[in-house]
């Protein structure tokens, strides 16, 4: 299946139930906002440039994606009622089409580690959540600097973002029928010197009419990865945790991205800021 951007579907019998909850990863140590800097004026241009390069680089990488899809118990959201695990060989293709940025994730199933016939949440494309910071979406979000954190041994700027209603968004979902846009807000942890993103946490709010969905939360972690025959690491996604919750049900999907390798030589991104 090919999906466009961070994407959610849920297989269910009658009325599909849905989502919430944040990735349970180590908390960052908060430190005060910097003084005497240009704040986002100095950070955002570097982050836009990093994500533009990330989009080009990621389009000629393939990787192994291990996905654990779990239905959690209602009385204890950390205990699993049932789950399945699948491993994919994955490729993401990014292109401009009719003036719009398109991102397609193509996955080939390599193996099942457990098969589950009961309803589970399907999530795709969250490795590209950084596209929120692509120049194409620059006018679609409100950004603010919320101080600095120590994360992964680095001092990183905490950049908050919020989607502006009525503008293009890279986050889509589907319950029944066509894909629909989602309003998203959250925080990215960014190296102010390089623009590299090391973590994104996002809260995604579906429309109130969408069958009792309370909230979707996603957390994507990035780390430097050294590819074969290269001497400089690239900052790439290594995990994504997505939680979806209704008043009565809770799903959690955990994606791990490993074994990055080059797939093709180059990728042209017409229309991207140079």
Wavefront OBJ file of the C-alpha trace (Angstrom):
o trace
v 0.000 0.000 0.000
v 1.187 3.519 -0.779
v 0.316 6.375 1.544
v 0.926 10.069 1.245
v 2.549 11.682 4.276
v 1.869 10.742 7.898
v -1.326 8.767 7.580
v -3.713 6.765 9.771
v -6.382 4.174 9.016
v -8.183 1.766 11.291
v -9.686 -1.586 10.321
v -12.779 -2.337 12.381
v -16.036 -4.226 12.069
v -18.829 -1.713 12.526
v -17.865 1.726 13.849
v -14.099 2.115 13.789
v -12.607 3.195 17.080
v -9.564 5.447 17.242
v -6.582 7.160 18.921
v -4.397 9.068 21.502
v -1.328 9.151 23.830
v 2.246 10.286 23.510
v 5.410 8.303 22.878
v 6.989 7.135 26.108
v 10.550 8.298 25.512
v 13.049 9.874 27.919
v 12.035 13.362 28.966
v 14.311 16.217 27.965
v 15.970 18.388 30.600
v 14.547 21.890 30.194
v 16.827 24.934 30.348
v 15.948 28.638 29.941
v 15.488 30.276 26.549
v 18.656 31.786 25.118
v 19.447 35.423 25.515
v 20.975 37.705 22.909
v 20.214 35.536 19.836
v 18.024 35.997 16.826
v 15.772 33.179 18.027
v 13.752 31.683 15.182
v 15.168 34.189 12.690
v 18.420 32.267 12.952
v 16.936 28.770 13.399
v 14.096 28.407 10.880
v 16.082 29.098 7.683
v 18.585 26.395 8.695
v 15.787 23.979 9.576
v 14.035 24.606 6.260
v 17.336 23.927 4.463
v 17.934 20.754 6.492
v 14.459 19.380 5.721
v 14.725 20.259 2.049
v 17.988 18.305 1.899
v 16.431 15.527 3.988
v 13.603 15.215 1.439
v 16.077 14.903 -1.413
v 18.325 12.420 0.431
v 15.490 10.291 1.807
v 14.122 9.752 -1.685
v 17.111 7.606 -2.634
v 17.298 5.586 0.557
v 15.606 2.310 1.374
v 15.320 0.905 4.876
v 13.847 -1.855 6.991
v 10.733 -0.898 8.926
v 9.633 -3.006 11.884
v 6.033 -2.185 12.886
v 4.344 -3.380 16.081
v 0.583 -2.694 16.043
v -1.032 -3.042 19.462
v -4.502 -2.758 20.964
v -4.089 -1.715 24.597
v -6.294 -2.790 27.492
v -8.871 -0.209 28.502
v -8.212 -0.413 32.225
v -4.436 -0.095 31.866
v -3.081 1.673 28.815
v 0.384 0.141 29.227
v -0.832 -3.464 29.016
v -1.363 -5.038 25.605
v -4.640 -6.793 24.825
v -3.321 -8.127 21.489
v -0.786 -7.126 18.854
v 0.949 -8.105 15.647
v 4.414 -7.387 14.243
v 5.430 -7.010 10.611
v 8.724 -6.165 8.894
v 8.824 -4.221 5.617
v 11.390 -3.198 3.059
v 10.427 0.462 2.577
v 11.043 3.306 0.150
v 9.742 6.890 0.275
v 9.383 8.867 -2.949
v 8.934 12.655 -2.881
v 7.959 14.757 -5.877
v 6.112 17.891 -6.962
v 2.891 17.218 -8.863
v 0.489 19.914 -10.088
v 2.243 22.430 -7.868
v 1.862 20.265 -4.749
v 4.453 18.302 -2.832
v 3.625 14.569 -2.861
v 5.181 11.971 -0.605
v 4.502 8.279 -1.242
v 5.721 5.489 1.000
v 6.005 2.091 -0.708
v 6.454 -0.945 1.524
v 7.076 -4.587 0.625
v 6.195 -7.066 3.344
v 9.230 -9.178 4.244
v 7.877 -11.210 7.145
v 5.160 -11.534 9.774
v 6.240 -12.156 13.331
v 2.643 -12.530 14.484
v -0.651 -12.432 12.578
v -3.691 -10.844 14.218
v -7.198 -10.955 12.700
v -8.805 -8.487 15.121
v -9.004 -4.719 14.307
v -5.737 -2.773 14.382
v -4.617 0.745 13.553
v -2.649 1.220 10.322
v -0.144 4.087 10.234
v 2.122 5.061 7.349
v 4.648 7.725 6.450
v 5.436 9.079 9.919
v 9.142 8.930 9.077
v 8.411 12.045 6.983
v 6.811 14.088 9.774
v 9.741 16.527 9.481
v 8.128 17.740 6.245
v 6.218 20.171 8.465
v 9.425 22.228 8.220
v 9.819 21.915 4.437
v 9.870 25.321 2.632
v 6.706 24.257 0.770
v 4.776 24.441 4.073
v 6.535 27.508 5.455
v 3.367 29.640 5.324
v 1.124 26.825 6.606
v 2.417 26.845 10.201
v 2.977 29.282 13.031
v 6.379 28.729 14.674
v 7.710 29.933 18.029
v 10.885 29.416 20.067
v 10.125 27.868 23.478
v 13.592 27.762 25.019
v 16.252 25.047 24.911
v 16.495 21.440 26.107
v 19.293 18.956 26.593
v 18.425 15.900 24.488
v 20.675 13.097 23.232
v 23.586 14.918 24.847
v 22.969 18.065 22.800
v 21.596 21.497 23.618
v 18.658 21.803 21.221
v 16.197 24.590 20.518
v 12.586 23.723 21.268
v 10.550 24.968 18.289
v 6.777 24.876 18.653
v 4.559 24.671 15.572
v 0.831 24.988 14.900
v -0.982 24.448 11.626
v -2.949 27.380 10.238
v -6.452 26.236 9.303
v -7.230 26.308 5.601
v -3.624 25.976 4.455
v -1.860 22.869 3.049
v -0.792 20.280 5.614
v 1.457 17.204 5.292
v -0.693 15.198 7.727
v -3.630 13.177 6.365
v -5.877 10.412 7.662
v -8.655 8.141 6.505
v -11.545 6.474 8.261
v -13.875 5.895 5.344
v -13.674 7.444 1.886
v -10.976 9.918 0.778
v -7.969 11.150 2.740
v -8.661 14.146 4.964
v -6.347 16.828 6.379
v -5.641 17.001 10.094
v -4.852 19.978 12.281
v -1.473 19.398 13.902
v 0.551 21.185 16.565
v 3.598 20.206 18.536
v 7.292 20.673 19.237
v 10.513 19.898 17.402
v 13.941 19.710 19.019
v 16.353 21.381 16.611
v 20.106 21.992 16.531
v 20.212 25.776 16.167
v 23.633 25.670 14.499
v 22.760 23.145 11.775
v 18.951 23.051 11.603
v 19.003 19.278 12.168
v 15.878 17.861 13.832
v 16.391 15.241 16.559
v 12.842 14.786 17.834
v 9.301 15.777 16.920
v 6.229 15.420 19.115
v 2.894 16.223 17.494
v -0.707 16.291 18.649
v -3.173 15.817 15.833
v -6.819 16.791 16.262
v -9.431 15.170 13.992
v -12.781 16.820 13.293
v -15.273 16.550 16.161
v -17.663 14.647 13.900
v -15.235 11.817 13.298
v -16.798 9.019 15.326
v -15.593 9.843 18.804
v -11.874 10.192 18.100
v -10.292 12.012 21.028
v -6.723 12.584 19.950
v -3.785 11.298 17.964
v -0.261 11.835 19.246
v 2.948 10.996 17.476
v 6.615 11.130 18.460
v 9.438 10.651 15.964
v 13.065 10.367 17.039
v 16.056 11.048 14.776
v 19.708 10.087 15.181
v 22.904 10.414 13.142
v 23.262 7.360 10.870
v 26.442 6.512 8.969
v 25.674 4.896 5.609
v 27.988 2.443 3.914
v 30.863 4.091 1.988
v 30.131 7.505 3.558
v 32.210 9.378 6.141
v 29.632 11.903 7.419
v 26.526 10.687 9.317
v 23.078 11.778 8.175
v 20.360 12.613 10.701
v 17.540 10.172 9.912
v 14.396 8.908 11.685
v 14.974 5.834 13.859
v 11.559 5.409 15.513
v 7.987 6.665 15.451
v 5.342 6.018 18.104
v 1.706 6.779 17.299
v -1.143 6.533 19.787
v -4.829 6.769 18.919
v -7.613 6.843 21.509
v -11.373 7.033 21.716
v -13.347 7.203 24.965
v -13.309 3.395 25.060
v -10.340 2.138 23.066
v -6.628 2.787 22.646
v -4.198 1.707 19.927
v -0.439 2.151 19.821
v 1.841 1.560 16.840
v 5.624 1.612 17.134
v 7.766 1.854 13.998
v 11.534 1.239 14.027
v 13.601 2.276 10.992
v 16.911 0.450 10.483
v 19.319 -0.810 7.815
v 19.386 2.384 5.750
v 21.087 1.991 2.362
v 21.194 3.906 -0.911
v 18.516 3.025 -3.435
v 19.164 5.316 -6.394
v 21.619 8.040 -7.322
v 19.790 11.377 -7.064
v 16.423 13.080 -6.646
v 15.392 16.394 -8.237
v 12.874 18.445 -6.279
v 11.527 21.077 -8.712
v 9.868 24.023 -7.040
v 11.828 23.633 -3.782
v 13.672 26.626 -2.378
v 17.329 26.617 -3.332
l 1 2 3 4 5 6 7 8 9 10 11 12 13 14 15 16 17 18 19 20 21 22 23 24 25 26 27 28 29 30 31 32 33 34 35 36 37 38 39 40 41 42 43 44 45 46 47 48 49 50 51 52 53 54 55 56 57 58 59 60 61 62 63 64 65 66 67 68 69 70 71 72 73 74 75 76 77 78 79 80 81 82 83 84 85 86 87 88 89 90 91 92 93 94 95 96 97 98 99 100 101 102 103 104 105 106 107 108 109 110 111 112 113 114 115 116 117 118 119 120 121 122 123 124 125 126 127 128 129 130 131 132 133 134 135 136 137 138 139 140 141 142 143 144 145 146 147 148 149 150 151 152 153 154 155 156 157 158 159 160 161 162 163 164 165 166 167 168 169 170 171 172 173 174 175 176 177 178 179 180 181 182 183 184 185 186 187 188 189 190 191 192 193 194 195 196 197 198 199 200 201 202 203 204 205 206 207 208 209 210 211 212 213 214 215 216 217 218 219 220 221 222 223 224 225 226 227 228 229 230 231 232 233 234 235 236 237 238 239 240 241 242 243 244 245 246 247 248 249 250 251 252 253 254 255 256 257 258 259 260 261 262 263 264 265 266 267 268 269 270 271 272 273 274
